[in-house]
Structure formats: structure tokens, C-alpha cells
Amino acid sequence: MRKKIEKTKNLTSFDEHLTKRYGKMRTKKRTEFEIKAKAFAIGEIIKEERKLSHMTQEQLAEKTGTRKSFISRIENGHSDIQLSTLYRLLEIGLGKTVSLTIS
């Protein structure tokens, strides 16, 4: 039992890892990382919802007046997305409702 306790002492939490690598919250480097991480998460949400709707990237692009390559870049976290585009993709393209929470 003692060995198990000693092993957990050396564990680093995810937040501690991020702080070590990108700095404390609200620093420029950490904020840039958080923005990229959220862009990636939004892309994953769009991809999952698109797949649940049994749509291809091309079908979603046609329905929303964009290009397949743009949908691909968003889904892979390689493109900033305007809020209006996010709403158009999710609400018009996929028939979902978007709500925004700020904390």
C-alpha cells in the first residue's frame, strides 16, 4: 500500500502540466493555448454532430454555402470560426440549437 501512495505523490495534474508548459492562467502564452484548444473542441463538436446527422462534409458545406475544405479546416481545428459561421453550421446546417455561456 505504501508504494502506491508514493507513486501518486509524483503525479502531475493536467492543470499543473499546462501551467508548467504554457504558464499561469490569463498569461499571453496560456491564453493562446486555451484559444487553440477551444477551437479544436468546437471542431470536434461540429464533426460529431455532422456524423450523427449522417452528413458528409460536402453536404454540410452545400447546405450552409461554404466549401468542403472550410468544413475540414474547422473540424480539424485549423481555422478560426466566426460566431455567425458557427451558428450557420450548427443551426442551419445541422438543425441544432446553440447556446453560449460565459463564466
C-alpha positions, 0 to 999 in steps of 0.5 A: 500500500505504501508504494502506491501512495508514493507513486501518486505523490509524483503525479502531475495534474493536467492543470499543473502540466499546462501551467508548467508548459504554457504558464499561469492562467490569463498569461499571453502564452496560456491564453493562446493555448486555451484559444487553440484548444477551444477551437479544436473542441468546437471542431470536434463538436461540429464533426460529431454532430455532422456524423450523427446527422449522417452528413458528409462534409460536402453536404454540410458545406452545400447546405450552409454555402461554404466549401468542403475544405472550410468544413475540414479546416474547422473540424480539424481545428485549423481555422478560426470560426466566426460566431455567425459561421458557427451558428450557420453550421450548427443551426442551419446546417445541422438543425441544432440549437446553440447556446453560449455561456460565459463564466 
